[in-house]
Amino acid sequence: MDWNAGLYDQQHDFVAAYGEHLLALLPDGLGFAVDLGCGTGALTGPLTARAARVVGIDASPDMIAQARLRLPQVEFLVMDACDMPWNGSVDAIFSNAALHWIEDQERLTAAMARVLRPGGLLVCEFGARGNIGRICAAFAAAFQAALAEEGIGAAYLNSERFYFPSADEYAALLVRHGFTVRLAEEYDRPTPLKGGQDGLASWMSQFFAQDMDCVPQAAQEKIFAAVADALRASQWDGGQWIADYRRLRVVAVKH
Ligand SMILES: C[S@@+](CC[C@H](N)C(=O)[O-])C[C@H]1O[C@@H](n2cnc3c(N)ncnc32)[C@H](O)[C@@H]1O
């Protein structure tokens, strides 16, 4: 999946802005903290106030290049979170809006459990069960219709691979991997998208980028228009699009 770091910082910076509340769940005076799926580093900077050593990791070279420009003094690594190398030496893993992108959750959770020291903290927030449910349903319908019209044939929807668990489901996964769960709560977070009328198409072009790879440009525009038509009654408030985000916020301790 390709991330457009420039577009992300201009149009989707609300993602990190919401994550600032999550930082408050971390204690001060940490030794070593990892920002997992750090993106362009918007939250890695504030994280440095809480830990002596902070490393931001992200699978996207584009995002890491932008993060290094933003914060040249901070350590950033292009890395798949499932391959983190620090066995038992990390005091806290912080992660905002990243975990739902990762396909192999068993491997990821095993990796997080492996790198945290006993007593180490996981503080994360990502998509909960039902997250962007209306947008995904409208997108799936418009996508399949456009492919049929183009004669491309049915294609697997990559966006259906997002991991959006319930609080109970995610807590059970963490417990299986040796965590004690202190907090696991789902909540609705209706989220205004920047860009007025174009905001929804701009959001889809980033977040459904993988799906769009197999679709010609003209058909992409048809898909965006069909999704907007389908959602206008419920998600357009007269001045902006409101995405039907649902989040899962978690604090867990490795024992
Ligand atoms: C929506 S962005 C969130 C970025 C940042 N945490 C923020 O709050 O702005 C999701 C990030 O997760 C990263 N990501 C996805 N899969 C990953 C993986 N397997 N390992 C590390 N990072 C990953 C993406 O490259 C992307 O930068």
The ligand as a MOL file (V3000), in Angstrom:
LIG
                    3D

  0  0  0     0  0            999 V3000
M  V30 BEGIN CTAB
M  V30 COUNTS 27 29 0 0 0
M  V30 BEGIN ATOM
M  V30 1 C -3.3590 6.4130 9.1360 0
M  V30 2 S -1.6070 6.3040 9.2460 0 CHG=1
M  V30 3 C -1.3610 6.8300 10.9290 0
M  V30 4 C -0.0190 7.5130 11.1150 0
M  V30 5 C 0.2350 8.1320 12.4930 0
M  V30 6 N 0.2490 7.1500 13.5400 0
M  V30 7 C -0.7350 9.2650 12.7940 0
M  V30 8 O -1.4010 9.2240 13.8300 0
M  V30 9 O -0.7800 10.2200 11.9970 0 CHG=-1
M  V30 10 C -1.2720 4.5480 9.3210 0
M  V30 11 C 0.1910 4.1880 9.2040 0
M  V30 12 O 0.3830 2.8050 9.4870 0
M  V30 13 C 1.4720 2.3740 8.7080 0
M  V30 14 N 1.5190 0.9000 8.6160 0
M  V30 15 C 0.6490 0.1010 7.9630 0
M  V30 16 N 1.0380 -1.1910 8.0630 0
M  V30 17 C 2.1900 -1.1920 8.7960 0
M  V30 18 C 3.0690 -2.2280 9.2520 0
M  V30 19 N 2.8500 -3.5280 8.9490 0
M  V30 20 N 4.1400 -1.8760 9.9810 0
M  V30 21 C 4.3920 -0.5670 10.2690 0
M  V30 22 N 3.5880 0.4450 9.8700 0
M  V30 23 C 2.4940 0.1360 9.1490 0
M  V30 24 C 1.2230 3.0410 7.3720 0
M  V30 25 O 2.3690 3.0450 6.5490 0
M  V30 26 C 0.7600 4.4300 7.8030 0
M  V30 27 O 1.8180 5.3540 7.8640 0
M  V30 END ATOM
M  V30 BEGIN BOND
M  V30 1 1 1 2
M  V30 2 1 2 3
M  V30 3 1 2 10
M  V30 4 1 3 4
M  V30 5 1 4 5
M  V30 6 1 5 6
M  V30 7 1 5 7
M  V30 8 2 7 8
M  V30 9 1 7 9
M  V30 10 1 10 11
M  V30 11 1 11 12
M  V30 12 1 11 26
M  V30 13 1 12 13
M  V30 14 1 13 14
M  V30 15 1 13 24
M  V30 16 1 14 15
M  V30 17 1 14 23
M  V30 18 2 15 16
M  V30 19 1 16 17
M  V30 20 1 17 18
M  V30 21 2 17 23
M  V30 22 1 18 19
M  V30 23 2 18 20
M  V30 24 1 20 21
M  V30 25 2 21 22
M  V30 26 1 22 23
M  V30 27 1 24 25
M  V30 28 1 24 26
M  V30 29 1 26 27
M  V30 END BOND
M  V30 END CTAB
M  END
